[in-house]
Structures are given as structure tokens and as C-alpha cells.
Amino acid sequence: MTDEQQQIDNDEISLKELIQKIQEWIAYLKTQWKLIIGIAALGGIIGFVYASFQKPSYLATTTFVLEEDKGGGGLGGAMGLASSFGFDLGGGGGGLFTSSNIIELMESCLVVVKTFLNAVNVAGKEISLADYYIQNNMPLVNISFPVNADRTKFSLEQDSILYGISPGLTKTNLVISQKDKKASIISLTVKTESELFSKLFCEQLLKETSDFYIVTKSKKSRLNVDILQHQADSIRSELNSAISGVATASDNVYNLNPAYNVKKTPGTKRQVDVQANTAILTQLVAQLELSKVSLRKETPLVQIIDRPILPLQKEKVGRLKSLIFGGFLAGFSTVMFLVFGQLYSKMIS
């Protein structure tokens, strides 16, 4: 007999042995069919009961486009020209707030905690989101977060609750994703068992993120506008004083003897002050207007595309699906337990 024929015979024997083993296992499992079906039925009943008592979850979704100014245009040219002469007109936060950074910002404890402290209207009453969350999820907690309360005066228990529920909510109830990196479209979804809370938290989280962005990104430009405005007001005050001084000096030298030219000196000095302050004020006003345009160009943060509207999308596991899944899982687990138990018994014997 050749090696090839021997290999074929060995393969046939192995295949026959495998089929025989499978038949043996099937025969063994048939003897245990009552147990398998009983446990599968019990698993199906448990799944059905679970689905019946499970509360539905409500999904509040909002989508928005992050505005990222690429510069250029007439304003960019004017700002570049001003910078070449040493004038800083501000310029936002650069690439600080890209789409990925916005997503991280919305998931941060800082923004989530601030969102919880925002005031919302529930049944005609103004309360904080934190109080509304506690009423629905932690009714035994005897701590409140009044609207407009001083954050620095919170007790240790209040801080512990805020920083305790924020990470859990972010991980399990918050989904933030960027649908298209080129279009910078971001989707924010809040999923909780309270329909109204899902909607309110979704809206307030986006608002808090937008406010934080505006304050941070425009901080440099806003500071520059305030400085230029203060300088312009000061120069304008000096200019008005110099104009009044020129008028006073002119009154003092009216019909003055030409031999007393020294008496005209104060008026001449005030006239120089008027000309100098006029030139300075003209430049400051031009810089101030450009800075105001730059500041306006950096807001708003987002262009909202879709808002959560009641009634929200409801998500709940179906009873039939839970029954089938529970029965299959229980039956499969029973079969595996019987198989490995039988193998273990044979190994021991």
C-alpha cells in the first residue's frame, strides 16, 4: 500500500470517528432534552419579564456644524496689514477648538458640572438640572442645588454628588460623534429614562459648550478691544481738554499788544496737543473698529442643524426579542454545561 492510499484511509477513519462522536453527543443530549427545553423556557420567561418591566430610554439628538474660520478675505488682509505696522488686532484661538477638541470638551467634567447647575423650567418652576436629575434618579438624597447659588460655597457633599454623577452620565448616557470629518458635522445624543431630562440636558450641554468656547476663543480679541476702547476714550478726553485750552488761550490774548508774543505760547502748545491727539485718536479708532469686526467674526460657535423635539425617539427591547434571546442563551448555556460536564466525567473516570 502506498503512502498516499494510507493517508486517505487515515482521513476516512478520522472522519468516521468524528461523525460517530457527533452522533454520540446528539444521542446523549436527546436524553437530556427535558432539562434543556425546561431551562430554555425558563430563560425565555426571564427575558420576557425583564423586557416587560424595563423602562424605555429616550434619545435626544442635536446636530451642529462647528464654525472654523480659515481666515483670508478682506478682513484678513486688513489685519495682516495692521500687524505689519505692529498693531495686534487679536485673532482667536487658532486650532485650539477643532472638532475633536470640541468633543473632548463636551465630555469633560468641567462642562458637564456647569451644565448640571444651569436653570431649566420644569412644570412652570425654575430649578437646576442637578435637582431635576436627583428627583428622577436619587430621590433619597437630601441635598439640593439652588438656582444661581454660589458655586464656591458648595459643601463637600454637594461637590461629591456633582462629580460623582457626571462621569457616569458621560460614559453611559452621552454619545458624541463626528459624522463627517470634512464637513465638521457633530452629533450629540443624550439617552436617559426621562424624556424631558434628555431634551433639557442635550440643549443645555450644547449651550454651555458654546458659551465656554466664545469666552475662551474670543478672550484675546475681547481684551484687545477693551484696551483699545480705554485708550481711545483717554485720548478723546485729552483732545477735548486741549481744544478747550486753545479756546481759553485765545481769550487770554485777545487784543494783546504784538510786542508780548510770549503770551501766545500756551495757546500754541495747546494747538500742537490738539493736532497730535487728533492723529493718535484717528489711528486708535481705526484699530478699534477692526478689532470689533474681528471679535464679531469669531462668534457664534456653532450652527445648529437639528434640535431635539418632543416626543423624543423611544428605545426599548421588545418582549418577543427578549423571550427568544433569553431562551436561546439559556438553552445554549445548558448544552455547553452538559457537554463539558460529560467530558470532565470521562476524564476523571
C-alpha positions, 0 to 999 in steps of 0.5 A, spaced: 500 500 500 502 506 498 503 512 502 498 516 499 492 510 499 494 510 507 493 517 508 486 517 505 484 511 509 487 515 515 482 521 513 476 516 512 477 513 519 478 520 522 472 522 519 468 516 521 470 517 528 468 524 528 461 523 525 460 517 530 462 522 536 457 527 533 452 522 533 454 520 540 453 527 543 446 528 539 444 521 542 446 523 549 443 530 549 436 527 546 436 524 553 437 530 556 432 534 552 427 535 558 432 539 562 434 543 556 427 545 553 425 546 561 431 551 562 430 554 555 423 556 557 425 558 563 430 563 560 425 565 555 420 567 561 426 571 564 427 575 558 420 576 557 419 579 564 425 583 564 423 586 557 416 587 560 418 591 566 424 595 563 423 602 562 424 605 555 430 610 554 429 616 550 434 619 545 435 626 544 439 628 538 442 635 536 446 636 530 451 642 529 456 644 524 462 647 528 464 654 525 472 654 523 474 660 520 480 659 515 481 666 515 483 670 508 478 675 505 478 682 506 478 682 513 484 678 513 488 682 509 486 688 513 489 685 519 495 682 516 496 689 514 495 692 521 500 687 524 505 689 519 505 696 522 505 692 529 498 693 531 495 686 534 488 686 532 487 679 536 485 673 532 482 667 536 484 661 538 487 658 532 486 650 532 485 650 539 477 648 538 477 643 532 472 638 532 475 633 536 477 638 541 470 640 541 468 633 543 473 632 548 470 638 551 463 636 551 465 630 555 469 633 560 467 634 567 468 641 567 462 642 562 458 637 564 458 640 572 456 647 569 451 644 565 448 640 571 447 647 575 444 651 569 436 653 570 431 649 566 423 650 567 420 644 569 412 644 570 412 652 570 418 652 576 425 654 575 430 649 578 437 646 576 438 640 572 442 637 578 435 637 582 431 635 576 436 629 575 436 627 583 428 627 583 428 622 577 434 618 579 436 619 587 430 621 590 433 619 597 438 624 597 437 630 601 441 635 598 439 640 593 442 645 588 439 652 588 438 656 582 444 661 581 447 659 588 454 660 589 458 655 586 464 656 591 460 655 597 458 648 595 459 643 601 463 637 600 457 633 599 454 637 594 461 637 590 461 629 591 454 628 588 456 633 582 462 629 580 460 623 582 454 623 577 457 626 571 462 621 569 457 616 569 452 620 565 458 621 560 460 614 559 453 611 559 448 616 557 452 621 552 454 619 545 458 624 541 460 623 534 463 626 528 459 624 522 463 627 517 470 629 518 470 634 512 464 637 513 465 638 521 458 635 522 457 633 530 452 629 533 450 629 540 445 624 543 443 624 550 439 617 552 436 617 559 429 614 562 426 621 562 424 624 556 424 631 558 431 630 562 434 628 555 431 634 551 433 639 557 440 636 558 442 635 550 440 643 549 443 645 555 450 641 554 450 644 547 449 651 550 454 651 555 459 648 550 458 654 546 458 659 551 465 656 554 468 656 547 466 664 545 469 666 552 475 662 551 476 663 543 474 670 543 478 672 550 484 675 546 480 679 541 475 681 547 481 684 551 484 687 545 478 691 544 477 693 551 484 696 551 483 699 545 476 702 547 480 705 554 485 708 550 481 711 545 476 714 550 483 717 554 485 720 548 478 723 546 478 726 553 485 729 552 483 732 545 477 735 548 481 738 554 486 741 549 481 744 544 478 747 550 485 750 552 486 753 545 479 756 546 481 759 553 488 761 550 485 765 545 481 769 550 487 770 554 490 774 548 485 777 545 487 784 543 494 783 546 499 788 544 504 784 538 510 786 542 508 780 548 508 774 543 510 770 549 503 770 551 501 766 545 505 760 547 500 756 551 495 757 546 500 754 541 502 748 545 495 747 546 494 747 538 500 742 537 496 737 543 490 738 539 493 736 532 497 730 535 491 727 539 487 728 533 492 723 529 493 718 535 485 718 536 484 717 528 489 711 528 486 708 535 479 708 532 481 705 526 484 699 530 478 699 534 473 698 529 477 692 526 478 689 532 470 689 533 469 686 526 474 681 528 471 679 535 464 679 531 467 674 526 469 669 531 462 668 534 457 664 534 460 657 535 456 653 532 450 652 527 445 648 529 442 643 524 437 639 528 434 640 535 431 635 539 423 635 539 418 632 543 416 626 543 423 624 543 425 617 539 423 611 544 428 605 545 426 599 548 427 591 547 421 588 545 418 582 549 418 577 543 426 579 542 427 578 549 423 571 550 427 568 544 434 571 546 433 569 553 431 562 551 436 561 546 442 563 551 439 559 556 438 553 552 445 554 549 448 555 556 445 548 558 448 544 552 455 547 553 454 545 561 452 538 559 457 537 554 463 539 558 460 536 564 460 529 560 467 530 558 470 532 565 466 525 567 470 521 562 476 524 564 476 523 571 473 516 570 
